[in-house]
């Protein structure tokens, strides 16, 4: 599926607007969204997904959100730790900033946990 350039522009210009430190990079069929060098969100298939971990999963579950799932070439489905950002959060600047920080922290905790497991 081709990238949805219009949705990407909307997210970067209107949703994140003038928030400092937020940039996007093209990846696979969409974009990775970073804050101060740490990925916290992805845009794929015209949807915005935020990084979720144990510390913020309940926020998404309460709002009926679902994780991003994609099919591998062999047909196996893979569930990622990125969940669809609820529309009401996308439209509430104050809440959005809180959810961004939680997503950045979730990514940081996942990386620390992975490092400990490798040792």
Phi and psi restraints in degrees (range 20) as a CNS / XPLOR table:
assign (resid 1 and name C) (resid 2 and name N)
       (resid 2 and name CA) (resid 2 and name C) 1.0 -68.1 20.0 2
assign (resid 2 and name N) (resid 2 and name CA)
       (resid 2 and name C) (resid 3 and name N) 1.0 154.5 20.0 2
assign (resid 2 and name C) (resid 3 and name N)
       (resid 3 and name CA) (resid 3 and name C) 1.0 -65.0 20.0 2
assign (resid 3 and name N) (resid 3 and name CA)
       (resid 3 and name C) (resid 4 and name N) 1.0 143.4 20.0 2
assign (resid 3 and name C) (resid 4 and name N)
       (resid 4 and name CA) (resid 4 and name C) 1.0 -91.9 20.0 2
assign (resid 4 and name N) (resid 4 and name CA)
       (resid 4 and name C) (resid 5 and name N) 1.0 87.2 20.0 2
assign (resid 4 and name C) (resid 5 and name N)
       (resid 5 and name CA) (resid 5 and name C) 1.0 -59.3 20.0 2
assign (resid 5 and name N) (resid 5 and name CA)
       (resid 5 and name C) (resid 6 and name N) 1.0 -39.2 20.0 2
assign (resid 5 and name C) (resid 6 and name N)
       (resid 6 and name CA) (resid 6 and name C) 1.0 -63.5 20.0 2
assign (resid 6 and name N) (resid 6 and name CA)
       (resid 6 and name C) (resid 7 and name N) 1.0 -43.4 20.0 2
assign (resid 6 and name C) (resid 7 and name N)
       (resid 7 and name CA) (resid 7 and name C) 1.0 -66.7 20.0 2
assign (resid 7 and name N) (resid 7 and name CA)
       (resid 7 and name C) (resid 8 and name N) 1.0 -40.4 20.0 2
assign (resid 7 and name C) (resid 8 and name N)
       (resid 8 and name CA) (resid 8 and name C) 1.0 -58.9 20.0 2
assign (resid 8 and name N) (resid 8 and name CA)
       (resid 8 and name C) (resid 9 and name N) 1.0 -46.6 20.0 2
assign (resid 8 and name C) (resid 9 and name N)
       (resid 9 and name CA) (resid 9 and name C) 1.0 -62.4 20.0 2
assign (resid 9 and name N) (resid 9 and name CA)
       (resid 9 and name C) (resid 10 and name N) 1.0 -42.4 20.0 2
assign (resid 9 and name C) (resid 10 and name N)
       (resid 10 and name CA) (resid 10 and name C) 1.0 -58.9 20.0 2
assign (resid 10 and name N) (resid 10 and name CA)
       (resid 10 and name C) (resid 11 and name N) 1.0 -48.0 20.0 2
assign (resid 10 and name C) (resid 11 and name N)
       (resid 11 and name CA) (resid 11 and name C) 1.0 -62.1 20.0 2
assign (resid 11 and name N) (resid 11 and name CA)
       (resid 11 and name C) (resid 12 and name N) 1.0 -50.4 20.0 2
assign (resid 11 and name C) (resid 12 and name N)
       (resid 12 and name CA) (resid 12 and name C) 1.0 -69.2 20.0 2
assign (resid 12 and name N) (resid 12 and name CA)
       (resid 12 and name C) (resid 13 and name N) 1.0 -36.5 20.0 2
assign (resid 12 and name C) (resid 13 and name N)
       (resid 13 and name CA) (resid 13 and name C) 1.0 -91.1 20.0 2
assign (resid 13 and name N) (resid 13 and name CA)
       (resid 13 and name C) (resid 14 and name N) 1.0 -42.1 20.0 2
assign (resid 13 and name C) (resid 14 and name N)
       (resid 14 and name CA) (resid 14 and name C) 1.0 -96.2 20.0 2
assign (resid 14 and name N) (resid 14 and name CA)
       (resid 14 and name C) (resid 15 and name N) 1.0 -43.7 20.0 2
assign (resid 14 and name C) (resid 15 and name N)
       (resid 15 and name CA) (resid 15 and name C) 1.0 -76.0 20.0 2
assign (resid 15 and name N) (resid 15 and name CA)
       (resid 15 and name C) (resid 16 and name N) 1.0 -54.2 20.0 2
assign (resid 15 and name C) (resid 16 and name N)
       (resid 16 and name CA) (resid 16 and name C) 1.0 -88.2 20.0 2
assign (resid 16 and name N) (resid 16 and name CA)
       (resid 16 and name C) (resid 17 and name N) 1.0 -20.7 20.0 2
assign (resid 16 and name C) (resid 17 and name N)
       (resid 17 and name CA) (resid 17 and name C) 1.0 38.4 20.0 2
assign (resid 17 and name N) (resid 17 and name CA)
       (resid 17 and name C) (resid 18 and name N) 1.0 -117.0 20.0 2
assign (resid 17 and name C) (resid 18 and name N)
       (resid 18 and name CA) (resid 18 and name C) 1.0 -97.8 20.0 2
assign (resid 18 and name N) (resid 18 and name CA)
       (resid 18 and name C) (resid 19 and name N) 1.0 24.1 20.0 2
assign (resid 18 and name C) (resid 19 and name N)
       (resid 19 and name CA) (resid 19 and name C) 1.0 -67.3 20.0 2
assign (resid 19 and name N) (resid 19 and name CA)
       (resid 19 and name C) (resid 20 and name N) 1.0 127.4 20.0 2
assign (resid 19 and name C) (resid 20 and name N)
       (resid 20 and name CA) (resid 20 and name C) 1.0 -70.2 20.0 2
assign (resid 20 and name N) (resid 20 and name CA)
       (resid 20 and name C) (resid 21 and name N) 1.0 145.8 20.0 2
assign (resid 20 and name C) (resid 21 and name N)
       (resid 21 and name CA) (resid 21 and name C) 1.0 80.9 20.0 2
assign (resid 21 and name N) (resid 21 and name CA)
       (resid 21 and name C) (resid 22 and name N) 1.0 4.0 20.0 2
assign (resid 21 and name C) (resid 22 and name N)
       (resid 22 and name CA) (resid 22 and name C) 1.0 -101.6 20.0 2
assign (resid 22 and name N) (resid 22 and name CA)
       (resid 22 and name C) (resid 23 and name N) 1.0 124.4 20.0 2
assign (resid 22 and name C) (resid 23 and name N)
       (resid 23 and name CA) (resid 23 and name C) 1.0 -137.5 20.0 2
assign (resid 23 and name N) (resid 23 and name CA)
       (resid 23 and name C) (resid 24 and name N) 1.0 164.2 20.0 2
assign (resid 23 and name C) (resid 24 and name N)
       (resid 24 and name CA) (resid 24 and name C) 1.0 -124.7 20.0 2
assign (resid 24 and name N) (resid 24 and name CA)
       (resid 24 and name C) (resid 25 and name N) 1.0 153.9 20.0 2
assign (resid 24 and name C) (resid 25 and name N)
       (resid 25 and name CA) (resid 25 and name C) 1.0 -136.2 20.0 2
assign (resid 25 and name N) (resid 25 and name CA)
       (resid 25 and name C) (resid 26 and name N) 1.0 136.1 20.0 2
assign (resid 25 and name C) (resid 26 and name N)
       (resid 26 and name CA) (resid 26 and name C) 1.0 -64.2 20.0 2
assign (resid 26 and name N) (resid 26 and name CA)
       (resid 26 and name C) (resid 27 and name N) 1.0 138.5 20.0 2
assign (resid 26 and name C) (resid 27 and name N)
       (resid 27 and name CA) (resid 27 and name C) 1.0 -153.5 20.0 2
assign (resid 27 and name N) (resid 27 and name CA)
       (resid 27 and name C) (resid 28 and name N) 1.0 135.6 20.0 2
assign (resid 27 and name C) (resid 28 and name N)
       (resid 28 and name CA) (resid 28 and name C) 1.0 47.1 20.0 2
assign (resid 28 and name N) (resid 28 and name CA)
       (resid 28 and name C) (resid 29 and name N) 1.0 -121.6 20.0 2
assign (resid 28 and name C) (resid 29 and name N)
       (resid 29 and name CA) (resid 29 and name C) 1.0 -98.4 20.0 2
assign (resid 29 and name N) (resid 29 and name CA)
       (resid 29 and name C) (resid 30 and name N) 1.0 11.7 20.0 2
assign (resid 29 and name C) (resid 30 and name N)
       (resid 30 and name CA) (resid 30 and name C) 1.0 -150.5 20.0 2
assign (resid 30 and name N) (resid 30 and name CA)
       (resid 30 and name C) (resid 31 and name N) 1.0 -139.0 20.0 2
assign (resid 30 and name C) (resid 31 and name N)
       (resid 31 and name CA) (resid 31 and name C) 1.0 -138.4 20.0 2
assign (resid 31 and name N) (resid 31 and name CA)
       (resid 31 and name C) (resid 32 and name N) 1.0 149.5 20.0 2
assign (resid 31 and name C) (resid 32 and name N)
       (resid 32 and name CA) (resid 32 and name C) 1.0 -98.0 20.0 2
assign (resid 32 and name N) (resid 32 and name CA)
       (resid 32 and name C) (resid 33 and name N) 1.0 139.4 20.0 2
assign (resid 32 and name C) (resid 33 and name N)
       (resid 33 and name CA) (resid 33 and name C) 1.0 -112.5 20.0 2
assign (resid 33 and name N) (resid 33 and name CA)
       (resid 33 and name C) (resid 34 and name N) 1.0 128.8 20.0 2
assign (resid 33 and name C) (resid 34 and name N)
       (resid 34 and name CA) (resid 34 and name C) 1.0 -121.2 20.0 2
assign (resid 34 and name N) (resid 34 and name CA)
       (resid 34 and name C) (resid 35 and name N) 1.0 146.9 20.0 2
assign (resid 34 and name C) (resid 35 and name N)
       (resid 35 and name CA) (resid 35 and name C) 1.0 -123.4 20.0 2
assign (resid 35 and name N) (resid 35 and name CA)
       (resid 35 and name C) (resid 36 and name N) 1.0 119.3 20.0 2
assign (resid 35 and name C) (resid 36 and name N)
       (resid 36 and name CA) (resid 36 and name C) 1.0 50.2 20.0 2
assign (resid 36 and name N) (resid 36 and name CA)
       (resid 36 and name C) (resid 37 and name N) 1.0 42.9 20.0 2
assign (resid 36 and name C) (resid 37 and name N)
       (resid 37 and name CA) (resid 37 and name C) 1.0 85.4 20.0 2
assign (resid 37 and name N) (resid 37 and name CA)
       (resid 37 and name C) (resid 38 and name N) 1.0 -2.8 20.0 2
assign (resid 37 and name C) (resid 38 and name N)
       (resid 38 and name CA) (resid 38 and name C) 1.0 -110.2 20.0 2
assign (resid 38 and name N) (resid 38 and name CA)
       (resid 38 and name C) (resid 39 and name N) 1.0 126.3 20.0 2
assign (resid 38 and name C) (resid 39 and name N)
       (resid 39 and name CA) (resid 39 and name C) 1.0 -69.7 20.0 2
assign (resid 39 and name N) (resid 39 and name CA)
       (resid 39 and name C) (resid 40 and name N) 1.0 134.0 20.0 2
assign (resid 39 and name C) (resid 40 and name N)
       (resid 40 and name CA) (resid 40 and name C) 1.0 -132.7 20.0 2
assign (resid 40 and name N) (resid 40 and name CA)
       (resid 40 and name C) (resid 41 and name N) 1.0 -7.8 20.0 2
assign (resid 40 and name C) (resid 41 and name N)
       (resid 41 and name CA) (resid 41 and name C) 1.0 -155.1 20.0 2
assign (resid 41 and name N) (resid 41 and name CA)
       (resid 41 and name C) (resid 42 and name N) 1.0 161.7 20.0 2
assign (resid 41 and name C) (resid 42 and name N)
       (resid 42 and name CA) (resid 42 and name C) 1.0 -135.5 20.0 2
assign (resid 42 and name N) (resid 42 and name CA)
       (resid 42 and name C) (resid 43 and name N) 1.0 151.0 20.0 2
assign (resid 42 and name C) (resid 43 and name N)
       (resid 43 and name CA) (resid 43 and name C) 1.0 -114.7 20.0 2
assign (resid 43 and name N) (resid 43 and name CA)
       (resid 43 and name C) (resid 44 and name N) 1.0 123.4 20.0 2
assign (resid 43 and name C) (resid 44 and name N)
       (resid 44 and name CA) (resid 44 and name C) 1.0 -150.6 20.0 2
assign (resid 44 and name N) (resid 44 and name CA)
       (resid 44 and name C) (resid 45 and name N) 1.0 144.7 20.0 2
assign (resid 44 and name C) (resid 45 and name N)
       (resid 45 and name CA) (resid 45 and name C) 1.0 51.8 20.0 2
assign (resid 45 and name N) (resid 45 and name CA)
       (resid 45 and name C) (resid 46 and name N) 1.0 34.9 20.0 2
assign (resid 45 and name C) (resid 46 and name N)
       (resid 46 and name CA) (resid 46 and name C) 1.0 70.1 20.0 2
assign (resid 46 and name N) (resid 46 and name CA)
       (resid 46 and name C) (resid 47 and name N) 1.0 25.0 20.0 2
assign (resid 46 and name C) (resid 47 and name N)
       (resid 47 and name CA) (resid 47 and name C) 1.0 -130.9 20.0 2
assign (resid 47 and name N) (resid 47 and name CA)
       (resid 47 and name C) (resid 48 and name N) 1.0 153.2 20.0 2
assign (resid 47 and name C) (resid 48 and name N)
       (resid 48 and name CA) (resid 48 and name C) 1.0 -109.2 20.0 2
assign (resid 48 and name N) (resid 48 and name CA)
       (resid 48 and name C) (resid 49 and name N) 1.0 122.2 20.0 2
assign (resid 48 and name C) (resid 49 and name N)
       (resid 49 and name CA) (resid 49 and name C) 1.0 -118.6 20.0 2
assign (resid 49 and name N) (resid 49 and name CA)
       (resid 49 and name C) (resid 50 and name N) 1.0 138.4 20.0 2
assign (resid 49 and name C) (resid 50 and name N)
       (resid 50 and name CA) (resid 50 and name C) 1.0 -107.8 20.0 2
assign (resid 50 and name N) (resid 50 and name CA)
       (resid 50 and name C) (resid 51 and name N) 1.0 151.5 20.0 2
assign (resid 50 and name C) (resid 51 and name N)
       (resid 51 and name CA) (resid 51 and name C) 1.0 -64.6 20.0 2
assign (resid 51 and name N) (resid 51 and name CA)
       (resid 51 and name C) (resid 52 and name N) 1.0 134.2 20.0 2
assign (resid 51 and name C) (resid 52 and name N)
       (resid 52 and name CA) (resid 52 and name C) 1.0 -128.1 20.0 2
assign (resid 52 and name N) (resid 52 and name CA)
       (resid 52 and name C) (resid 53 and name N) 1.0 139.9 20.0 2
assign (resid 52 and name C) (resid 53 and name N)
       (resid 53 and name CA) (resid 53 and name C) 1.0 -138.3 20.0 2
assign (resid 53 and name N) (resid 53 and name CA)
       (resid 53 and name C) (resid 54 and name N) 1.0 -169.9 20.0 2
assign (resid 53 and name C) (resid 54 and name N)
       (resid 54 and name CA) (resid 54 and name C) 1.0 -59.4 20.0 2
assign (resid 54 and name N) (resid 54 and name CA)
       (resid 54 and name C) (resid 55 and name N) 1.0 -32.3 20.0 2
assign (resid 54 and name C) (resid 55 and name N)
       (resid 55 and name CA) (resid 55 and name C) 1.0 -74.0 20.0 2
assign (resid 55 and name N) (resid 55 and name CA)
       (resid 55 and name C) (resid 56 and name N) 1.0 -21.5 20.0 2
assign (resid 55 and name C) (resid 56 and name N)
       (resid 56 and name CA) (resid 56 and name C) 1.0 -130.0 20.0 2
assign (resid 56 and name N) (resid 56 and name CA)
       (resid 56 and name C) (resid 57 and name N) 1.0 3.9 20.0 2
assign (resid 56 and name C) (resid 57 and name N)
       (resid 57 and name CA) (resid 57 and name C) 1.0 -59.2 20.0 2
assign (resid 57 and name N) (resid 57 and name CA)
       (resid 57 and name C) (resid 58 and name N) 1.0 -40.5 20.0 2
assign (resid 57 and name C) (resid 58 and name N)
       (resid 58 and name CA) (resid 58 and name C) 1.0 -59.8 20.0 2
assign (resid 58 and name N) (resid 58 and name CA)
       (resid 58 and name C) (resid 59 and name N) 1.0 -33.7 20.0 2
assign (resid 58 and name C) (resid 59 and name N)
       (resid 59 and name CA) (resid 59 and name C) 1.0 -59.0 20.0 2
assign (resid 59 and name N) (resid 59 and name CA)
       (resid 59 and name C) (resid 60 and name N) 1.0 -41.1 20.0 2
assign (resid 59 and name C) (resid 60 and name N)
       (resid 60 and name CA) (resid 60 and name C) 1.0 -76.4 20.0 2
assign (resid 60 and name N) (resid 60 and name CA)
       (resid 60 and name C) (resid 61 and name N) 1.0 -41.5 20.0 2
assign (resid 60 and name C) (resid 61 and name N)
       (resid 61 and name CA) (resid 61 and name C) 1.0 -61.9 20.0 2
assign (resid 61 and name N) (resid 61 and name CA)
       (resid 61 and name C) (resid 62 and name N) 1.0 -40.3 20.0 2
assign (resid 61 and name C) (resid 62 and name N)
       (resid 62 and name CA) (resid 62 and name C) 1.0 -59.8 20.0 2
assign (resid 62 and name N) (resid 62 and name CA)
       (resid 62 and name C) (resid 63 and name N) 1.0 -30.0 20.0 2
assign (resid 62 and name C) (resid 63 and name N)
       (resid 63 and name CA) (resid 63 and name C) 1.0 -98.8 20.0 2
assign (resid 63 and name N) (resid 63 and name CA)
       (resid 63 and name C) (resid 64 and name N) 1.0 9.6 20.0 2
assign (resid 63 and name C) (resid 64 and name N)
       (resid 64 and name CA) (resid 64 and name C) 1.0 73.8 20.0 2
assign (resid 64 and name N) (resid 64 and name CA)
       (resid 64 and name C) (resid 65 and name N) 1.0 19.6 20.0 2
assign (resid 64 and name C) (resid 65 and name N)
       (resid 65 and name CA) (resid 65 and name C) 1.0 -72.6 20.0 2
assign (resid 65 and name N) (resid 65 and name CA)
       (resid 65 and name C) (resid 66 and name N) 1.0 164.2 20.0 2
assign (resid 65 and name C) (resid 66 and name N)
       (resid 66 and name CA) (resid 66 and name C) 1.0 -133.4 20.0 2
assign (resid 66 and name N) (resid 66 and name CA)
       (resid 66 and name C) (resid 67 and name N) 1.0 151.1 20.0 2
assign (resid 66 and name C) (resid 67 and name N)
       (resid 67 and name CA) (resid 67 and name C) 1.0 -75.1 20.0 2
assign (resid 67 and name N) (resid 67 and name CA)
       (resid 67 and name C) (resid 68 and name N) 1.0 160.1 20.0 2
assign (resid 67 and name C) (resid 68 and name N)
       (resid 68 and name CA) (resid 68 and name C) 1.0 -75.8 20.0 2
assign (resid 68 and name N) (resid 68 and name CA)
       (resid 68 and name C) (resid 69 and name N) 1.0 127.1 20.0 2
assign (resid 68 and name C) (resid 69 and name N)
       (resid 69 and name CA) (resid 69 and name C) 1.0 -125.2 20.0 2
assign (resid 69 and name N) (resid 69 and name CA)
       (resid 69 and name C) (resid 70 and name N) 1.0 133.8 20.0 2
assign (resid 69 and name C) (resid 70 and name N)
       (resid 70 and name CA) (resid 70 and name C) 1.0 -132.3 20.0 2
assign (resid 70 and name N) (resid 70 and name CA)
       (resid 70 and name C) (resid 71 and name N) 1.0 156.8 20.0 2
assign (resid 70 and name C) (resid 71 and name N)
       (resid 71 and name CA) (resid 71 and name C) 1.0 -95.3 20.0 2
assign (resid 71 and name N) (resid 71 and name CA)
       (resid 71 and name C) (resid 72 and name N) 1.0 131.0 20.0 2
assign (resid 71 and name C) (resid 72 and name N)
       (resid 72 and name CA) (resid 72 and name C) 1.0 -74.9 20.0 2
assign (resid 72 and name N) (resid 72 and name CA)
       (resid 72 and name C) (resid 73 and name N) 1.0 162.9 20.0 2
assign (resid 72 and name C) (resid 73 and name N)
       (resid 73 and name CA) (resid 73 and name C) 1.0 -55.9 20.0 2
assign (resid 73 and name N) (resid 73 and name CA)
       (resid 73 and name C) (resid 74 and name N) 1.0 -28.9 20.0 2
assign (resid 73 and name C) (resid 74 and name N)
       (resid 74 and name CA) (resid 74 and name C) 1.0 -83.3 20.0 2
assign (resid 74 and name N) (resid 74 and name CA)
       (resid 74 and name C) (resid 75 and name N) 1.0 2.4 20.0 2
assign (resid 74 and name C) (resid 75 and name N)
       (resid 75 and name CA) (resid 75 and name C) 1.0 94.1 20.0 2
assign (resid 75 and name N) (resid 75 and name CA)
       (resid 75 and name C) (resid 76 and name N) 1.0 -14.2 20.0 2
assign (resid 75 and name C) (resid 76 and name N)
       (resid 76 and name CA) (resid 76 and name C) 1.0 -68.6 20.0 2
assign (resid 76 and name N) (resid 76 and name CA)
       (resid 76 and name C) (resid 77 and name N) 1.0 137.5 20.0 2
assign (resid 76 and name C) (resid 77 and name N)
       (resid 77 and name CA) (resid 77 and name C) 1.0 -92.4 20.0 2
assign (resid 77 and name N) (resid 77 and name CA)
       (resid 77 and name C) (resid 78 and name N) 1.0 137.9 20.0 2
assign (resid 77 and name C) (resid 78 and name N)
       (resid 78 and name CA) (resid 78 and name C) 1.0 -119.7 20.0 2
assign (resid 78 and name N) (resid 78 and name CA)
       (resid 78 and name C) (resid 79 and name N) 1.0 128.0 20.0 2
assign (resid 78 and name C) (resid 79 and name N)
       (resid 79 and name CA) (resid 79 and name C) 1.0 -99.6 20.0 2
assign (resid 79 and name N) (resid 79 and name CA)
       (resid 79 and name C) (resid 80 and name N) 1.0 127.8 20.0 2
assign (resid 79 and name C) (resid 80 and name N)
       (resid 80 and name CA) (resid 80 and name C) 1.0 -99.2 20.0 2
assign (resid 80 and name N) (resid 80 and name CA)
       (resid 80 and name C) (resid 81 and name N) 1.0 165.4 20.0 2
assign (resid 80 and name C) (resid 81 and name N)
       (resid 81 and name CA) (resid 81 and name C) 1.0 -90.4 20.0 2
assign (resid 81 and name N) (resid 81 and name CA)
       (resid 81 and name C) (resid 82 and name N) 1.0 35.9 20.0 2
assign (resid 81 and name C) (resid 82 and name N)
       (resid 82 and name CA) (resid 82 and name C) 1.0 -119.1 20.0 2
assign (resid 82 and name N) (resid 82 and name CA)
       (resid 82 and name C) (resid 83 and name N) 1.0 128.3 20.0 2
assign (resid 82 and name C) (resid 83 and name N)
       (resid 83 and name CA) (resid 83 and name C) 1.0 -115.8 20.0 2
assign (resid 83 and name N) (resid 83 and name CA)
       (resid 83 and name C) (resid 84 and name N) 1.0 148.3 20.0 2
assign (resid 83 and name C) (resid 84 and name N)
       (resid 84 and name CA) (resid 84 and name C) 1.0 -59.4 20.0 2
assign (resid 84 and name N) (resid 84 and name CA)
       (resid 84 and name C) (resid 85 and name N) 1.0 127.0 20.0 2
assign (resid 84 and name C) (resid 85 and name N)
       (resid 85 and name CA) (resid 85 and name C) 1.0 -74.0 20.0 2
assign (resid 85 and name N) (resid 85 and name CA)
       (resid 85 and name C) (resid 86 and name N) 1.0 123.4 20.0 2
assign (resid 85 and name C) (resid 86 and name N)
       (resid 86 and name CA) (resid 86 and name C) 1.0 -59.3 20.0 2
assign (resid 86 and name N) (resid 86 and name CA)
       (resid 86 and name C) (resid 87 and name N) 1.0 140.4 20.0 2
assign (resid 86 and name C) (resid 87 and name N)
       (resid 87 and name CA) (resid 87 and name C) 1.0 -58.2 20.0 2
assign (resid 87 and name N) (resid 87 and name CA)
       (resid 87 and name C) (resid 88 and name N) 1.0 -37.9 20.0 2
assign (resid 87 and name C) (resid 88 and name N)
       (resid 88 and name CA) (resid 88 and name C) 1.0 -64.8 20.0 2
assign (resid 88 and name N) (resid 88 and name CA)
       (resid 88 and name C) (resid 89 and name N) 1.0 -27.7 20.0 2
assign (resid 88 and name C) (resid 89 and name N)
       (resid 89 and name CA) (resid 89 and name C) 1.0 -76.5 20.0 2
assign (resid 89 and name N) (resid 89 and name CA)
       (resid 89 and name C) (resid 90 and name N) 1.0 -39.3 20.0 2
assign (resid 89 and name C) (resid 90 and name N)
       (resid 90 and name CA) (resid 90 and name C) 1.0 -59.7 20.0 2
assign (resid 90 and name N) (resid 90 and name CA)
       (resid 90 and name C) (resid 91 and name N) 1.0 -29.6 20.0 2
assign (resid 90 and name C) (resid 91 and name N)
       (resid 91 and name CA) (resid 91 and name C) 1.0 -95.6 20.0 2
assign (resid 91 and name N) (resid 91 and name CA)
       (resid 91 and name C) (resid 92 and name N) 1.0 -2.1 20.0 2
assign (resid 91 and name C) (resid 92 and name N)
       (resid 92 and name CA) (resid 92 and name C) 1.0 -115.0 20.0 2
assign (resid 92 and name N) (resid 92 and name CA)
       (resid 92 and name C) (resid 93 and name N) 1.0 98.5 20.0 2
assign (resid 92 and name C) (resid 93 and name N)
       (resid 93 and name CA) (resid 93 and name C) 1.0 -53.8 20.0 2
assign (resid 93 and name N) (resid 93 and name CA)
       (resid 93 and name C) (resid 94 and name N) 1.0 -44.1 20.0 2
assign (resid 93 and name C) (resid 94 and name N)
       (resid 94 and name CA) (resid 94 and name C) 1.0 -63.8 20.0 2
assign (resid 94 and name N) (resid 94 and name CA)
       (resid 94 and name C) (resid 95 and name N) 1.0 -47.7 20.0 2
assign (resid 94 and name C) (resid 95 and name N)
       (resid 95 and name CA) (resid 95 and name C) 1.0 -66.9 20.0 2
assign (resid 95 and name N) (resid 95 and name CA)
       (resid 95 and name C) (resid 96 and name N) 1.0 -37.9 20.0 2
assign (resid 95 and name C) (resid 96 and name N)
       (resid 96 and name CA) (resid 96 and name C) 1.0 -57.9 20.0 2
assign (resid 96 and name N) (resid 96 and name CA)
       (resid 96 and name C) (resid 97 and name N) 1.0 -44.2 20.0 2
assign (resid 96 and name C) (resid 97 and name N)
       (resid 97 and name CA) (resid 97 and name C) 1.0 -62.4 20.0 2
assign (resid 97 and name N) (resid 97 and name CA)
       (resid 97 and name C) (resid 98 and name N) 1.0 -38.3 20.0 2
assign (resid 97 and name C) (resid 98 and name N)
       (resid 98 and name CA) (resid 98 and name C) 1.0 -65.4 20.0 2
assign (resid 98 and name N) (resid 98 and name CA)
       (resid 98 and name C) (resid 99 and name N) 1.0 -45.2 20.0 2
assign (resid 98 and name C) (resid 99 and name N)
       (resid 99 and name CA) (resid 99 and name C) 1.0 -67.1 20.0 2
assign (resid 99 and name N) (resid 99 and name CA)
       (resid 99 and name C) (resid 100 and name N) 1.0 -34.0 20.0 2
assign (resid 99 and name C) (resid 100 and name N)
       (resid 100 and name CA) (resid 100 and name C) 1.0 -62.5 20.0 2
assign (resid 100 and name N) (resid 100 and name CA)
       (resid 100 and name C) (resid 101 and name N) 1.0 -48.1 20.0 2
assign (resid 100 and name C) (resid 101 and name N)
       (resid 101 and name CA) (resid 101 and name C) 1.0 -61.3 20.0 2
assign (resid 101 and name N) (resid 101 and name CA)
       (resid 101 and name C) (resid 102 and name N) 1.0 -40.0 20.0 2
assign (resid 101 and name C) (resid 102 and name N)
       (resid 102 and name CA) (resid 102 and name C) 1.0 -64.0 20.0 2
assign (resid 102 and name N) (resid 102 and name CA)
       (resid 102 and name C) (resid 103 and name N) 1.0 -38.5 20.0 2
assign (resid 102 and name C) (resid 103 and name N)
       (resid 103 and name CA) (resid 103 and name C) 1.0 -68.2 20.0 2
assign (resid 103 and name N) (resid 103 and name CA)
       (resid 103 and name C) (resid 104 and name N) 1.0 -39.4 20.0 2
assign (resid 103 and name C) (resid 104 and name N)
       (resid 104 and name CA) (resid 104 and name C) 1.0 -63.3 20.0 2
assign (resid 104 and name N) (resid 104 and name CA)
       (resid 104 and name C) (resid 105 and name N) 1.0 -44.2 20.0 2
assign (resid 104 and name C) (resid 105 and name N)
       (resid 105 and name CA) (resid 105 and name C) 1.0 -64.0 20.0 2
assign (resid 105 and name N) (resid 105 and name CA)
       (resid 105 and name C) (resid 106 and name N) 1.0 -39.8 20.0 2
assign (resid 105 and name C) (resid 106 and name N)
       (resid 106 and name CA) (resid 106 and name C) 1.0 -61.3 20.0 2
assign (resid 106 and name N) (resid 106 and name CA)
       (resid 106 and name C) (resid 107 and name N) 1.0 -40.7 20.0 2
assign (resid 106 and name C) (resid 107 and name N)
       (resid 107 and name CA) (resid 107 and name C) 1.0 -65.8 20.0 2
assign (resid 107 and name N) (resid 107 and name CA)
       (resid 107 and name C) (resid 108 and name N) 1.0 -42.3 20.0 2
assign (resid 107 and name C) (resid 108 and name N)
       (resid 108 and name CA) (resid 108 and name C) 1.0 -63.6 20.0 2
assign (resid 108 and name N) (resid 108 and name CA)
       (resid 108 and name C) (resid 109 and name N) 1.0 -43.5 20.0 2
assign (resid 108 and name C) (resid 109 and name N)
       (resid 109 and name CA) (resid 109 and name C) 1.0 -64.3 20.0 2
assign (resid 109 and name N) (resid 109 and name CA)
       (resid 109 and name C) (resid 110 and name N) 1.0 -41.1 20.0 2
assign (resid 109 and name C) (resid 110 and name N)
       (resid 110 and name CA) (resid 110 and name C) 1.0 -60.9 20.0 2
assign (resid 110 and name N) (resid 110 and name CA)
       (resid 110 and name C) (resid 111 and name N) 1.0 -41.6 20.0 2
assign (resid 110 and name C) (resid 111 and name N)
       (resid 111 and name CA) (resid 111 and name C) 1.0 -66.6 20.0 2
assign (resid 111 and name N) (resid 111 and name CA)
       (resid 111 and name C) (resid 112 and name N) 1.0 -40.2 20.0 2
assign (resid 111 and name C) (resid 112 and name N)
       (resid 112 and name CA) (resid 112 and name C) 1.0 -66.1 20.0 2
assign (resid 112 and name N) (resid 112 and name CA)
       (resid 112 and name C) (resid 113 and name N) 1.0 -40.7 20.0 2
assign (resid 112 and name C) (resid 113 and name N)
       (resid 113 and name CA) (resid 113 and name C) 1.0 -63.5 20.0 2
assign (resid 113 and name N) (resid 113 and name CA)
       (resid 113 and name C) (resid 114 and name N) 1.0 -41.5 20.0 2
assign (resid 113 and name C) (resid 114 and name N)
       (resid 114 and name CA) (resid 114 and name C) 1.0 -64.6 20.0 2
assign (resid 114 and name N) (resid 114 and name CA)
       (resid 114 and name C) (resid 115 and name N) 1.0 -39.4 20.0 2
assign (resid 114 and name C) (resid 115 and name N)
       (resid 115 and name CA) (resid 115 and name C) 1.0 -64.4 20.0 2
assign (resid 115 and name N) (resid 115 and name CA)
       (resid 115 and name C) (resid 116 and name N) 1.0 -40.6 20.0 2
assign (resid 115 and name C) (resid 116 and name N)
       (resid 116 and name CA) (resid 116 and name C) 1.0 -66.2 20.0 2
assign (resid 116 and name N) (resid 116 and name CA)
       (resid 116 and name C) (resid 117 and name N) 1.0 -37.8 20.0 2
assign (resid 116 and name C) (resid 117 and name N)
       (resid 117 and name CA) (resid 117 and name C) 1.0 -66.3 20.0 2
assign (resid 117 and name N) (resid 117 and name CA)
       (resid 117 and name C) (resid 118 and name N) 1.0 -32.5 20.0 2
assign (resid 117 and name C) (resid 118 and name N)
       (resid 118 and name CA) (resid 118 and name C) 1.0 -72.9 20.0 2
assign (resid 118 and name N) (resid 118 and name CA)
       (resid 118 and name C) (resid 119 and name N) 1.0 -23.9 20.0 2
